[in-house]
């Protein structure tokens, strides 16, 4: 059986597999004005459900609802973790565990003013300086960081 060819695919040289470009989708239904209205974000691609969203959940207390900034934080922390894990593995020091959080700051009237990533990792055979350098590389090069590069992104990294 030969290798399958995919349109818009790139070949991973080390694994000999094809990686296909993907599109993920979500949609939001909003009712009412900004300050008094509310909406529901639905995760179409994964089918993981719906989340309520409102201006107060964005600019004040979450009260069980999400916000665009929380959704960005989820995307960024997971993307960074994947990129960091891949970089560590390619360097011959695969992580045992990475715990990443992302804090996205929103200032009403200004917008998103910054993102801070915090990661703590267990990586056998790696020293602190190499861990910090690899974390910085992942911060700069993960696809979500690339998409958000107009926003200041900072990093705190700690080897456990």
Buried (B, 14 or more C-beta within 10 A) or exposed (E): EEEEEEEEEEEEEEEEEEEEEEEEEBEEEEEEEEEEEBBBBBBEEEEEEBBEBBBBBBBEEEEEBBBBBBBBBBBBBBBBBBBBBBBBEEBEBBBEEBEBBBBBBBEEEEEBEEBBBBBBBEBEEBEEEBBBEBBEBBBEBBEBBEEBEEBEBEBEBEBE
